């Protein structure tokens, strides 16, 4: 027993030494080598009994495609097999694994049967008679049975490897036969490509065939650089660009980075692969034109091919053995990676959206998050842009919200809250236009059954509205509240013209702010305005400031030189909102717009009076007694600009707020509890809100968004201004629940 074991050990050592010698290259030989790997189909196990050096027997013959042969009653009509008694493997000690010996026993079986008799290390001579019968039937039936055991496919594939890479290297295979073999492998991939192992070996086979026999031709469509089994193929393609001194195309540069082990793409680039590729190619061409030229490096290219067959281990000769190996260079990749990171950052928001459950990449919400450079490729973008251009061709123009969505080929949402408003505004902005109201800047959202105003060029990516923008915007809305009580619509143009001059003559406003406010004025005058949220904001304003605001309202009402009874009634309501006496309206009108002493004002008559000396709208609105204007500006900035702190102190929560009735009934219990907690103070650290949300099993961002939507639905205003710290409009909350 010891002697047998010793002989076995000596044999193993001999094979290892022989393998080492055969892998060692001689000077001037090719850098491509077939080697026996350590994994995969067709590797010998050490305990297999070896035959003596092959001798005698009928030499094998390769039956070409289209040739027929009958083996043990199975008529194989399309050849592509080795048949005979001897076909030495690379070592010369055994028959090649693919060889079909027609003298071996065969038992009938179906191609999907007898898989247990195959074993892992396939060789026709060693499989069972039943397995041989199943294999021959699979060959005779056209090698197409989808349920066939994958082992039979590999056994056939071994013969193709032998024919192409052994006999083919010796010039024994015609070009016609080589093309037929390539066609057959592609056909087998269509049937059995779902098997990962076979797909890998077959893809590598096709790539190596191109390298050895067609490298002077374009890479065929069936070869995919994204397939890791085709990495050697990419090495050769890249090397040829470098040797020729040609610029590296954008697609090749990107593939270089994808395949290189030192560079990894982040999630947005992987999740949004198509969009990332388009952006990278665009950026690459802008940066490098036709492409970056890379100088050849000194390291020569060496390619290893791991055959599926256990019988193949020989050197192969590459047509051009002096190709460099630029793939290992990292300097060019560092330049590419900068562009890749820029493209990745632009796709982060879009990627996060697609990562959500049940997200729709074709929805308006998704498309809005696309980088601008990709928007023109969206099918409906051109149609939508043309419609917007038509609306504002002659200046700011109106269009219904329903019409906007129809031109987006999008269904009008059931609910039009802050999120939907902002999504629409951002998309319009990305198309090169502005929308009014823009919830981000005007702090108001459109009505789902109303209209919006569109203007050319939009606000721009870096638009940050100033305090003056909010001040004038609030005056415009107050003006609209008063003006909309005027029954004579023909007077509207005169009032609008006067208010337009208020905007145009304000030197504190930027050009884009003026354009935005002109659109806002157009919208305010033609859309019913309310005063929800105003009373609570003004509750603790000083008396002097309230009087200053009342003077501005009267100046607006008297824009056209007359004040109608309905306007007087509206002024009385606003006076009450300010906490002023209603009967003070009459005396203030006479004091501001009529010469002489104040007189009583019958509500059934229209007030028509010549303006007092030096009185004009602009002076009155901008100045209204210089000191009063200074006092009132800070107040006006906060009336409708929900992100501003109006300086009021938080108060105790009324009992009415605690009950889930009225508007609060629209919130579930968890959000009601979060709402009650928020009202305890006006400023919060975000970390504290996070803890409160955890107690209610809520996510802080989602919870704040729900409450803001709720506030918009009930008061057209924001309840929470996110940031650090987070601001809560306690007074607005009280007004909503007490309405």
LOMAR-706630 format. One record per residue (C-alpha): residue number from 1; residue in one letter; x, y, z. Coordinates in steps of 0.02 Angstrom, whole numbers. Layout:
BEGIN
pos, code, east, north, up
NUM, a, X, Y, Z
...
//
This chain:
BEGIN
pos, code, east, north, up
1, x, 0, 0, 0
2, x, 142, 118, 43
3, x, 223, 82, -124
4, x, 63, 125, -218
5, x, 44, 286, -118
6, x, 225, 332, -154
7, x, 204, 305, -339
8, x, 49, 412, -338
9, x, 142, 554, -252
10, x, 284, 543, -379
11, x, 158, 550, -520
12, x, 75, 707, -449
13, x, 244, 792, -430
14, x, 288, 746, -609
15, x, 128, 823, -676
16, x, 154, 984, -578
17, x, 333, 1002, -643
18, x, 277, 965, -820
19, x, 139, 1095, -807
20, x, 264, 1225, -747
21, x, 380, 1190, -893
22, x, 241, 1198, -1021
23, x, 182, 1367, -953
24, x, 357, 1440, -964
25, x, 380, 1546, -1118
26, x, 524, 1544, -1239
27, x, 599, 1707, -1303
28, x, 496, 1784, -1441
29, x, 337, 1684, -1408
30, x, 166, 1761, -1392
31, x, 95, 1837, -1234
32, x, -69, 1740, -1247
33, x, -76, 1574, -1156
34, x, -206, 1439, -1131
35, x, -193, 1377, -952
36, x, -279, 1249, -847
37, x, -375, 1344, -713
38, x, -423, 1298, -537
39, x, -610, 1306, -559
40, x, -746, 1280, -688
41, x, -802, 1134, -794
42, x, -680, 1006, -859
43, x, -539, 1004, -731
44, x, -457, 836, -689
45, x, -465, 767, -514
46, x, -302, 699, -444
47, x, -376, 529, -403
48, x, -422, 488, -583
49, x, -332, 336, -649
50, x, -216, 386, -793
51, x, -195, 286, -952
52, x, -28, 242, -1023
53, x, 43, 346, -1163
54, x, -84, 336, -1303
55, x, -39, 224, -1447
56, x, -133, 126, -1578
57, x, -318, 143, -1618
58, x, -404, 236, -1757
59, x, -356, 421, -1759
60, x, -498, 542, -1731
61, x, -575, 643, -1872
62, x, -656, 814, -1859
63, x, -827, 812, -1944
64, x, -861, 986, -2011
65, x, -1026, 1078, -2000
66, x, -1151, 1002, -2121
67, x, -1066, 830, -2124
68, x, -1164, 678, -2062
69, x, -1109, 526, -1964
70, x, -1201, 382, -1881
71, x, -1142, 331, -1708
72, x, -1224, 184, -1621
73, x, -1385, 215, -1719
74, x, -1389, 403, -1690
75, x, -1379, 500, -1853
76, x, -1286, 663, -1818
77, x, -1313, 771, -1971
78, x, -1220, 932, -1929
79, x, -1047, 871, -1876
80, x, -936, 987, -1772
81, x, -871, 839, -1672
82, x, -714, 733, -1658
83, x, -750, 547, -1687
84, x, -621, 407, -1673
85, x, -521, 302, -1550
86, x, -371, 415, -1516
87, x, -353, 603, -1499
88, x, -212, 648, -1378
89, x, -239, 792, -1259
90, x, -106, 925, -1230
91, x, -9, 807, -1117
92, x, -13, 659, -1234
93, x, -67, 539, -1096
94, x, -255, 532, -1123
95, x, -384, 555, -1256
96, x, -458, 728, -1270
97, x, -614, 746, -1163
98, x, -720, 789, -1315
99, x, -676, 634, -1417
100, x, -824, 522, -1460
101, x, -764, 342, -1468
102, x, -894, 250, -1574
103, x, -846, 82, -1497
104, x, -898, 127, -1320
105, x, -1063, 61, -1252
106, x, -1217, 170, -1265
107, x, -1387, 153, -1178
108, x, -1536, 252, -1241
109, x, -1584, 405, -1136
110, x, -1658, 579, -1155
111, x, -1544, 734, -1152
112, x, -1614, 788, -983
113, x, -1586, 616, -905
114, x, -1439, 531, -820
115, x, -1360, 693, -761
116, x, -1307, 605, -601
117, x, -1189, 498, -704
118, x, -1093, 644, -779
119, x, -989, 694, -631
120, x, -906, 863, -623
121, x, -751, 826, -728
122, x, -825, 784, -897
123, x, -743, 664, -1020
124, x, -838, 562, -1149
125, x, -739, 403, -1111
126, x, -778, 412, -925
127, x, -963, 454, -921
128, x, -1090, 313, -906
129, x, -1164, 223, -1058
130, x, -1332, 303, -1021
131, x, -1253, 476, -1018
132, x, -1170, 439, -1184
133, x, -1339, 392, -1255
134, x, -1418, 553, -1191
135, x, -1274, 655, -1263
136, x, -1283, 573, -1435
137, x, -1471, 599, -1442
138, x, -1446, 784, -1400
139, x, -1322, 796, -1545
140, x, -1436, 701, -1664
141, x, -1585, 814, -1622
142, x, -1493, 972, -1673
143, x, -1416, 1023, -1506
144, x, -1570, 1126, -1466
145, x, -1661, 1039, -1322
146, x, -1681, 1180, -1194
147, x, -1699, 1057, -1049
148, x, -1540, 963, -1090
149, x, -1414, 941, -950
150, x, -1285, 1081, -965
151, x, -1147, 950, -953
152, x, -1188, 888, -1127
153, x, -1174, 1066, -1194
154, x, -1002, 1083, -1114
155, x, -944, 916, -1185
156, x, -987, 978, -1360
157, x, -908, 1147, -1324
158, x, -742, 1061, -1280
159, x, -731, 1002, -1461
160, x, -758, 1178, -1528
161, x, -617, 1241, -1418
162, x, -503, 1103, -1480
163, x, -544, 1134, -1661
164, x, -526, 1323, -1659
165, x, -381, 1350, -1539
166, x, -276, 1194, -1570
167, x, -306, 1141, -1749
168, x, -348, 1318, -1800
169, x, -179, 1382, -1740
170, x, -97, 1252, -1851
171, x, -192, 1312, -2004
172, x, -303, 1158, -2014
173, x, -470, 1249, -2001
174, x, -544, 1344, -2148
175, x, -615, 1517, -2129
176, x, -786, 1449, -2175
177, x, -776, 1322, -2034
178, x, -715, 1452, -1911
179, x, -863, 1564, -1953
180, x, -980, 1414, -1932
181, x, -907, 1378, -1759
182, x, -930, 1559, -1705
183, x, -1109, 1555, -1768
184, x, -1142, 1395, -1673
185, x, -1075, 1464, -1509
186, x, -1186, 1616, -1527
187, x, -1334, 1502, -1560
188, x, -1296, 1397, -1406
189, x, -1287, 1557, -1302
190, x, -1463, 1599, -1355
191, x, -1524, 1432, -1288
192, x, -1411, 1399, -1139
193, x, -1346, 1573, -1097
194, x, -1447, 1577, -936
195, x, -1317, 1459, -864
196, x, -1189, 1578, -792
197, x, -1042, 1460, -811
198, x, -1076, 1420, -993
199, x, -1111, 1603, -1033
200, x, -942, 1650, -961
201, x, -841, 1521, -1054
202, x, -934, 1549, -1217
203, x, -913, 1739, -1208
204, x, -729, 1719, -1173
205, x, -716, 1598, -1320
206, x, -793, 1724, -1440
207, x, -682, 1865, -1376
208, x, -525, 1761, -1397
209, x, -579, 1708, -1573
210, x, -588, 1892, -1622
211, x, -417, 1928, -1545
212, x, -333, 1785, -1636
213, x, -420, 1789, -1805
214, x, -511, 1956, -1830
215, x, -421, 2090, -1728
216, x, -395, 2193, -1886
217, x, -585, 2204, -1903
218, x, -711, 2305, -1799
219, x, -773, 2221, -1641
220, x, -931, 2124, -1687
221, x, -1098, 2164, -1606
222, x, -1108, 2000, -1513
223, x, -957, 2048, -1405
224, x, -996, 2158, -1255
225, x, -863, 2260, -1166
226, x, -975, 2263, -1012
227, x, -954, 2076, -995
228, x, -811, 2041, -875
229, x, -771, 1885, -976
230, x, -722, 1998, -1120
231, x, -594, 2102, -1025
232, x, -450, 2036, -1131
233, x, -544, 2094, -1284
234, x, -547, 2270, -1213
235, x, -360, 2265, -1175
236, x, -324, 2233, -1358
237, x, -445, 2368, -1421
238, x, -370, 2497, -1302
239, x, -192, 2447, -1349
240, x, -229, 2471, -1533
241, x, -290, 2650, -1504
242, x, -131, 2689, -1408
243, x, -13, 2609, -1534
244, x, -96, 2703, -1677
245, x, -86, 2867, -1582
246, x, -274, 2891, -1600
247, x, -380, 2987, -1473
248, x, -472, 2875, -1349
249, x, -660, 2891, -1387
250, x, -777, 2936, -1244
251, x, -859, 2765, -1241
252, x, -689, 2678, -1231
253, x, -630, 2797, -1094
254, x, -785, 2759, -991
255, x, -764, 2573, -1015
256, x, -582, 2586, -961
257, x, -638, 2665, -799
258, x, -779, 2540, -771
259, x, -665, 2388, -793
260, x, -517, 2455, -696
261, x, -509, 2382, -519
262, x, -448, 2544, -440
263, x, -598, 2647, -495
264, x, -776, 2616, -438
265, x, -933, 2703, -496
266, x, -1054, 2762, -362
267, x, -1238, 2712, -348
268, x, -1313, 2851, -457
269, x, -1199, 2801, -602
270, x, -1249, 2618, -584
271, x, -1435, 2643, -554
272, x, -1451, 2773, -692
273, x, -1331, 2690, -812
274, x, -1406, 2756, -973
275, x, -1417, 2935, -911
276, x, -1242, 2928, -837
277, x, -1166, 2867, -1000
278, x, -1251, 3005, -1099
279, x, -1189, 3138, -978
280, x, -1012, 3068, -970
281, x, -996, 3061, -1160
282, x, -1059, 3241, -1172
283, x, -939, 3303, -1037
284, x, -793, 3204, -1108
285, x, -814, 3278, -1282
286, x, -826, 3454, -1209
287, x, -665, 3425, -1111
288, x, -559, 3323, -1233
289, x, -641, 3350, -1403
290, x, -611, 3193, -1507
291, x, -527, 3112, -1359
292, x, -372, 3102, -1251
293, x, -213, 3037, -1335
294, x, -117, 2914, -1225
295, x, 67, 2874, -1256
296, x, 117, 2689, -1263
297, x, 189, 2619, -1102
298, x, 333, 2493, -1091
299, x, 235, 2349, -1013
300, x, 184, 2226, -1148
301, x, 12, 2150, -1157
302, x, -10, 1971, -1097
303, x, -177, 1885, -1109
304, x, -229, 1723, -1026
305, x, -368, 1613, -1090
306, x, -445, 1488, -970
307, x, -515, 1348, -1073
308, x, -669, 1252, -1017
309, x, -593, 1090, -1084
310, x, -477, 996, -966
311, x, -375, 938, -1116
312, x, -309, 1106, -1178
313, x, -149, 1188, -1120
314, x, -47, 1262, -1262
315, x, 29, 1428, -1314
316, x, -60, 1536, -1439
317, x, 17, 1665, -1553
318, x, -56, 1839, -1563
319, x, -42, 1922, -1733
320, x, 44, 2074, -1655
321, x, 144, 2020, -1504
322, x, 219, 2191, -1465
323, x, 61, 2278, -1406
324, x, 79, 2384, -1248
325, x, -34, 2365, -1097
326, x, -105, 2541, -1065
327, x, -250, 2472, -964
328, x, -140, 2468, -809
329, x, -107, 2657, -819
330, x, -199, 2765, -692
331, x, -151, 2943, -742
332, x, -280, 2953, -885
333, x, -411, 2875, -773
334, x, -390, 3011, -642
335, x, -439, 3138, -775
336, x, -589, 3033, -825
337, x, -643, 3007, -645
338, x, -662, 3194, -616
339, x, -790, 3202, -756
340, x, -874, 3044, -691
341, x, -894, 3118, -518
342, x, -970, 3278, -587
343, x, -1097, 3178, -687
344, x, -1134, 3068, -537
345, x, -1169, 3217, -424
346, x, -1293, 3288, -550
347, x, -1387, 3122, -550
348, x, -1397, 3100, -361
349, x, -1573, 3171, -338
350, x, -1641, 3074, -486
351, x, -1557, 2916, -423
352, x, -1630, 2935, -247
353, x, -1803, 2955, -323
354, x, -1785, 2797, -428
355, x, -1725, 2705, -272
356, x, -1893, 2730, -189
357, x, -2020, 2592, -191
358, x, -2142, 2597, -338
359, x, -2057, 2749, -415
360, x, -2096, 2788, -597
361, x, -1950, 2849, -702
362, x, -2071, 2924, -830
363, x, -2169, 3028, -705
364, x, -2156, 3218, -697
365, x, -2080, 3204, -523
366, x, -1940, 3095, -593
367, x, -1911, 3194, -753
368, x, -1898, 3356, -654
369, x, -1748, 3285, -562
370, x, -1653, 3247, -723
371, x, -1504, 3360, -759
372, x, -1547, 3497, -883
373, x, -1434, 3427, -1017
374, x, -1542, 3270, -1025
375, x, -1713, 3354, -1026
376, x, -1715, 3386, -1212
377, x, -1713, 3198, -1240
378, x, -1876, 3174, -1146
379, x, -2012, 3140, -1278
380, x, -2138, 3271, -1220
381, x, -2009, 3407, -1179
382, x, -2008, 3490, -1350
383, x, -2198, 3495, -1358
384, x, -2207, 3570, -1184
385, x, -2073, 3700, -1219
386, x, -2162, 3757, -1379
387, x, -2325, 3778, -1284
388, x, -2242, 3885, -1150
389, x, -2157, 3992, -1282
390, x, -2325, 4021, -1364
391, x, -2406, 4074, -1199
392, x, -2277, 4209, -1159
393, x, -2232, 4262, -1335
394, x, -2294, 4440, -1307
395, x, -2246, 4450, -1123
396, x, -2306, 4361, -965
397, x, -2458, 4257, -1012
398, x, -2586, 4147, -926
399, x, -2619, 3962, -947
400, x, -2726, 3843, -846
401, x, -2646, 3712, -736
402, x, -2749, 3581, -827
403, x, -2679, 3640, -995
404, x, -2501, 3626, -927
405, x, -2526, 3446, -876
406, x, -2609, 3403, -1042
407, x, -2454, 3466, -1132
408, x, -2347, 3360, -1017
409, x, -2449, 3207, -1065
410, x, -2475, 3191, -878
411, x, -2635, 3161, -781
412, x, -2688, 3307, -672
413, x, -2652, 3255, -491
414, x, -2798, 3227, -375
415, x, -2716, 3342, -249
416, x, -2610, 3493, -290
417, x, -2504, 3524, -136
418, x, -2334, 3598, -104
419, x, -2241, 3449, -175
420, x, -2338, 3449, -339
421, x, -2322, 3639, -352
422, x, -2135, 3636, -328
423, x, -2114, 3492, -451
424, x, -2209, 3588, -584
425, x, -2112, 3749, -548
426, x, -1943, 3663, -559
427, x, -1987, 3577, -723
428, x, -2048, 3740, -801
429, x, -1887, 3823, -742
430, x, -1783, 3684, -818
431, x, -1871, 3714, -982
432, x, -1809, 3894, -981
433, x, -1966, 3981, -917
434, x, -2033, 4049, -753
435, x, -2200, 4012, -672
436, x, -2306, 4121, -556
437, x, -2345, 4085, -421
438, x, -2185, 3989, -388
439, x, -2206, 3910, -217
440, x, -2019, 3925, -185
441, x, -2015, 4115, -203
442, x, -2192, 4183, -190
443, x, -2240, 4062, -50
444, x, -2405, 4026, -136
445, x, -2461, 3880, -240
446, x, -2576, 3880, -392
447, x, -2753, 3817, -379
448, x, -2780, 3651, -465
449, x, -2927, 3723, -561
450, x, -2847, 3894, -585
451, x, -2718, 3975, -697
452, x, -2535, 4020, -685
453, x, -2427, 4152, -770
454, x, -2279, 4101, -879
455, x, -2132, 4217, -921
456, x, -1976, 4198, -1026
457, x, -1807, 4137, -959
458, x, -1864, 4098, -782
459, x, -1785, 4146, -616
460, x, -1619, 4060, -648
461, x, -1528, 3927, -549
462, x, -1453, 4046, -421
463, x, -1604, 4155, -387
464, x, -1618, 4212, -206
465, x, -1761, 4335, -175
466, x, -1716, 4488, -71
467, x, -1815, 4564, 73
468, x, -1869, 4701, -45
469, x, -1939, 4567, -160
470, x, -2049, 4500, -19
471, x, -2099, 4676, 36
472, x, -2158, 4728, -137
473, x, -2238, 4558, -165
474, x, -2342, 4579, -7
475, x, -2397, 4753, -60
476, x, -2451, 4682, -228
477, x, -2557, 4550, -145
478, x, -2636, 4678, -28
479, x, -2669, 4785, -181
480, x, -2755, 4639, -266
481, x, -2866, 4608, -114
482, x, -2927, 4787, -122
483, x, -2935, 4798, -312
484, x, -3038, 4640, -333
485, x, -3185, 4725, -248
486, x, -3195, 4849, -393
487, x, -3344, 4800, -501
488, x, -3285, 4903, -649
489, x, -3162, 4790, -736
490, x, -3115, 4926, -859
491, x, -3027, 5014, -716
492, x, -2912, 4865, -687
493, x, -2784, 4914, -822
494, x, -2759, 5085, -741
495, x, -2728, 5008, -571
496, x, -2615, 4876, -646
497, x, -2515, 5009, -737
498, x, -2489, 5107, -576
499, x, -2434, 4951, -482
500, x, -2318, 4904, -625
501, x, -2232, 5072, -606
502, x, -2211, 5034, -421
503, x, -2108, 4883, -472
504, x, -2013, 4962, -616
505, x, -1962, 5118, -518
506, x, -1893, 5020, -370
507, x, -1704, 5029, -384
508, x, -1681, 4901, -245
509, x, -1752, 4761, -353
510, x, -1645, 4664, -477
511, x, -1702, 4645, -656
512, x, -1755, 4464, -630
513, x, -1849, 4512, -471
514, x, -1944, 4643, -569
515, x, -1990, 4518, -704
516, x, -2049, 4393, -572
517, x, -2151, 4525, -478
518, x, -2232, 4588, -639
519, x, -2290, 4410, -670
520, x, -2347, 4396, -489
521, x, -2446, 4558, -506
522, x, -2528, 4493, -665
523, x, -2578, 4334, -574
524, x, -2635, 4417, -411
525, x, -2753, 4539, -498
526, x, -2836, 4398, -594
527, x, -2843, 4267, -456
528, x, -2954, 4286, -302
529, x, -2847, 4329, -151
530, x, -2884, 4293, 31
531, x, -2820, 4353, 199
532, x, -2795, 4186, 286
533, x, -2643, 4197, 398
534, x, -2642, 4387, 404
535, x, -2737, 4421, 566
536, x, -2628, 4316, 679
537, x, -2469, 4387, 603
538, x, -2526, 4564, 639
539, x, -2594, 4530, 814
540, x, -2443, 4599, 907
541, x, -2388, 4732, 783
542, x, -2376, 4906, 855
543, x, -2516, 5031, 826
544, x, -2404, 5146, 723
545, x, -2361, 5005, 604
546, x, -2544, 4957, 584
547, x, -2586, 5136, 538
548, x, -2445, 5138, 409
549, x, -2514, 4981, 327
550, x, -2690, 5054, 324
551, x, -2626, 5207, 232
552, x, -2547, 5096, 99
553, x, -2713, 5005, 75
554, x, -2806, 5169, 49
555, x, -2675, 5228, -74
556, x, -2700, 5068, -174
557, x, -2889, 5087, -173
558, x, -2872, 5266, -237
559, x, -2754, 5221, -379
560, x, -2877, 5276, -514
561, x, -2938, 5430, -419
562, x, -3096, 5351, -350
563, x, -3149, 5230, -213
564, x, -3307, 5128, -234
565, x, -3422, 5073, -92
566, x, -3367, 4891, -108
567, x, -3187, 4946, -92
568, x, -3233, 5042, 65
569, x, -3311, 4884, 136
570, x, -3155, 4785, 94
571, x, -3049, 4919, 179
572, x, -3159, 4906, 332
573, x, -3129, 4717, 338
574, x, -2943, 4742, 322
575, x, -2947, 4877, 457
576, x, -3034, 4752, 570
577, x, -2900, 4625, 528
578, x, -2771, 4753, 578
579, x, -2861, 4784, 741
580, x, -2914, 4961, 690
581, x, -3089, 5033, 701
582, x, -3198, 5018, 547
583, x, -3262, 5196, 559
584, x, -3083, 5258, 545
585, x, -3084, 5212, 359
586, x, -3186, 5364, 308
587, x, -3079, 5491, 399
588, x, -2918, 5413, 334
589, x, -2980, 5420, 155
590, x, -3018, 5606, 169
591, x, -2855, 5641, 258
592, x, -2751, 5555, 125
593, x, -2839, 5589, -40
594, x, -2951, 5743, -20
595, x, -2901, 5924, 9
596, x, -2965, 6015, 162
597, x, -3036, 5945, 323
598, x, -3099, 5766, 339
599, x, -3284, 5741, 302
600, x, -3405, 5597, 334
601, x, -3411, 5465, 197
602, x, -3580, 5394, 146
603, x, -3555, 5211, 101
604, x, -3682, 5220, -37
605, x, -3581, 5343, -137
606, x, -3421, 5330, -232
607, x, -3277, 5436, -168
608, x, -3200, 5540, -305
609, x, -3074, 5668, -247
610, x, -2923, 5753, -313
611, x, -2765, 5692, -231
612, x, -2688, 5800, -97
613, x, -2541, 5907, -148
614, x, -2388, 5808, -199
615, x, -2485, 5644, -176
616, x, -2445, 5501, -296
617, x, -2452, 5314, -281
618, x, -2266, 5278, -289
619, x, -2223, 5405, -156
620, x, -2363, 5346, -45
621, x, -2322, 5162, -63
622, x, -2135, 5181, -47
623, x, -2140, 5321, 81
624, x, -2312, 5350, 165
625, x, -2232, 5469, 283
626, x, -2051, 5415, 280
627, x, -2046, 5359, 461
628, x, -2201, 5250, 444
629, x, -2128, 5161, 292
630, x, -1972, 5115, 388
631, x, -2081, 5042, 523
632, x, -2197, 4948, 408
633, x, -2071, 4865, 291
634, x, -2016, 4737, 419
635, x, -2197, 4691, 449
636, x, -2238, 4675, 264
637, x, -2093, 4558, 234
638, x, -2171, 4432, 351
639, x, -2355, 4444, 310
640, x, -2354, 4322, 165
641, x, -2171, 4268, 164
642, x, -2192, 4115, 273
643, x, -2008, 4082, 294
644, x, -1982, 4246, 391
645, x, -1997, 4258, 581
646, x, -2129, 4389, 623
647, x, -2062, 4414, 798
648, x, -2216, 4353, 891
649, x, -2195, 4256, 1051
650, x, -2260, 4078, 1064
651, x, -2415, 4062, 1167
652, x, -2509, 3922, 1252
653, x, -2602, 3799, 1144
654, x, -2790, 3833, 1146
655, x, -2902, 3690, 1195
656, x, -2977, 3693, 1021
657, x, -2810, 3638, 948
658, x, -2803, 3485, 1058
659, x, -2962, 3414, 984
660, x, -2947, 3323, 819
661, x, -3092, 3415, 740
662, x, -3107, 3529, 590
663, x, -2945, 3542, 489
664, x, -2853, 3428, 611
665, x, -2967, 3286, 563
666, x, -2869, 3278, 399
667, x, -2716, 3213, 492
668, x, -2692, 3039, 562
669, x, -2658, 3017, 748
670, x, -2468, 3009, 731
671, x, -2459, 3171, 633
672, x, -2584, 3253, 752
673, x, -2470, 3209, 898
674, x, -2320, 3277, 804
675, x, -2418, 3436, 766
676, x, -2460, 3464, 951
677, x, -2279, 3440, 1001
678, x, -2221, 3566, 870
679, x, -2331, 3704, 939
680, x, -2241, 3706, 1106
681, x, -2108, 3822, 1034
682, x, -2065, 3914, 874
683, x, -1886, 3854, 847
684, x, -1824, 3675, 858
685, x, -1661, 3585, 837
686, x, -1681, 3456, 699
687, x, -1611, 3320, 813
688, x, -1751, 3354, 939
689, x, -1884, 3337, 804
690, x, -1804, 3175, 750
691, x, -1828, 3104, 924
692, x, -2011, 3158, 929
693, x, -2041, 3075, 761
694, x, -1960, 2914, 820
695, x, -2087, 2905, 961
696, x, -2228, 2919, 833
697, x, -2144, 2798, 711
698, x, -2124, 2937, 582
699, x, -1980, 2998, 473
700, x, -1944, 3181, 512
701, x, -1933, 3240, 329
702, x, -2093, 3151, 280
703, x, -2186, 3212, 436
704, x, -2139, 3394, 404
705, x, -2191, 3377, 222
706, x, -2361, 3307, 273
707, x, -2393, 3453, 391
708, x, -2338, 3581, 263
709, x, -2456, 3503, 135
710, x, -2594, 3510, 264
711, x, -2557, 3693, 300
712, x, -2556, 3735, 114
713, x, -2723, 3649, 90
714, x, -2800, 3750, 232
715, x, -2710, 3917, 223
716, x, -2602, 3918, 67
717, x, -2449, 3946, 177
718, x, -2303, 3848, 250
719, x, -2315, 3790, 430
720, x, -2134, 3732, 447
721, x, -1976, 3807, 376
722, x, -1845, 3670, 370
723, x, -1665, 3710, 413
724, x, -1556, 3722, 567
725, x, -1646, 3773, 672
726, x, -1819, 3725, 610
727, x, -1950, 3865, 621
728, x, -2133, 3830, 659
729, x, -2269, 3961, 624
730, x, -2367, 3937, 784
731, x, -2486, 4081, 749
732, x, -2532, 4011, 578
733, x, -2571, 3843, 659
734, x, -2687, 3926, 784
735, x, -2777, 4022, 649
736, x, -2805, 3865, 544
737, x, -2877, 3761, 685
738, x, -2984, 3906, 750
739, x, -3052, 3952, 579
//
